[in-house]
Amino acid sequence: MTSETMDRIEDFTGDSEEWEALFEAALDNYEYENPVRGQIIAGEVIQIDEDSILVDIGAKRDAIVPRKDLDRLDDDMLDSIRQGDQVPVYVMRTGLVGGELLVSINRGLEQEDWERAQSMLDAGEALELEIIGQNKGGIVVRFGRLRGFVPNSHIPDLRRDTDFDELRSQKEEMLGDTLAVKVIEVNQPRRRLVLSSRAARQERRLQRLKELAEGTLVTGKVVNLVDFGAFVDLGGVDGLIHISELNWRRVDHPSEVLELGQDVEVKITKVDVDRERVSLSRKHLMDNPWHSMPDKYAAGDLVEGEITNVRDFGAFVMLREGVEGLIHVSEIGIVGPGSPQDVVHPGDTVIARVLEIEPERERISLSLSQVSKDEQLAYLERQEQAVAEDPKEEPIVADQADEEVTDFDAALEDEMGDRLPDDVQAAVEEQG
């Protein structure tokens, strides 16, 4: 509208007919921006009819949303539209050379979804989407008004070592569930929106790993039991309780103390973000038997235990309380040239004398050579009598070390290094 026309309107003093003529002339001279097909415009709903909706998009004429487009809107969306609402519309026909100015709310909302998908791809954000379908290649999820595709290879929960029918059955069971996904491809011209649940899970796993701190107590759910330990879900991250960390006493298999699906409180002993591994301990939440050892034994007492490992510098013995003592090579009773391996072997039950107990260092020194045969016989007789009087008397047990999973030398260095006598520690270091 020109400045001259504006001045005439502001200074107008004539009758109504002259006013209408002047106002019509002003409209004819108004500089509208002509809409372009494919353009997305924010419009205002000005009228709602049974078969159409009128929308003001700032053009010379009001735009029409036809019945066909309204039918594509879900009932909740259609019922929520009110006069005065701002809605995105897609220009389908401009009407510049005759005909009506037609727009689509459905396509306008779709465009917003495409832009949101691109934004999430750029930002690497994850979101939860509903699974609405499945096909041979994967599953279909709802992304606003768009349909996104998650390939089979990006669905970590699928068991792929099955036939086609079983794979389809797995995906059909997922219908209606929600799935955490990340956008990995946006191709609007080809209408391709590809997402990945695997990528979302990996991001969540790394985030959760960074949240976990060594030394803290957490509660998780037991998700798998294997020979060497138990895996616990800590909220997107599985941690391992090694079998040696399940209990202070011997455990032959994790199923003896845990069940699948059981909630268990554990202590985080190590977090390796780079290798994505979390080590857990259950026994560290139990009473430490080392604390009560001075009340049970004193120097000179006899104890019974099982040999768990034999080294050149001595042998390790597991006592019934679940603590491990050391018989130094000088206390094994080797006669003449020989080595500890010539005298004792893993699995042997022995009767030893307590030389020293250091509970603060979790160390107990034992001796075989200082136990006479008569003392051994007398001790065994007392044990047989005790068992006869109390059948519930627990047998002597040894802790376990799964050699396929835990290298003993590494375990020795980590767990026993600072508890060995100086001469034994030197021997360990000398052997590398």
Beta strands, then each sheet from edge to edge (+ up, - down):
strand 1: 40-48
strand 2: 52-56
strand 3: 63-66
strand 4: 86-93
strand 5: 102-104
strand 6: 126-135
strand 7: 138-143
strand 8: 146-151
strand 9: 178-187
strand 10: 192-196
strand 11: 217-226
strand 12: 229-233
strand 13: 238-242
strand 14: 263-272
strand 15: 277-281
strand 16: 302-311
strand 17: 314-319
strand 18: 324-328
strand 19: 349-358
strand 20: 363-367
sheet 1: 3+ 2- 1+ 4- 5+
sheet 2: 8+ 7- 6+ 9- 10+
sheet 3: 11+ 12- 13+ 15+ 14- 11+
sheet 4: 16+ 17- 18+ 20+ 19- 16+
end
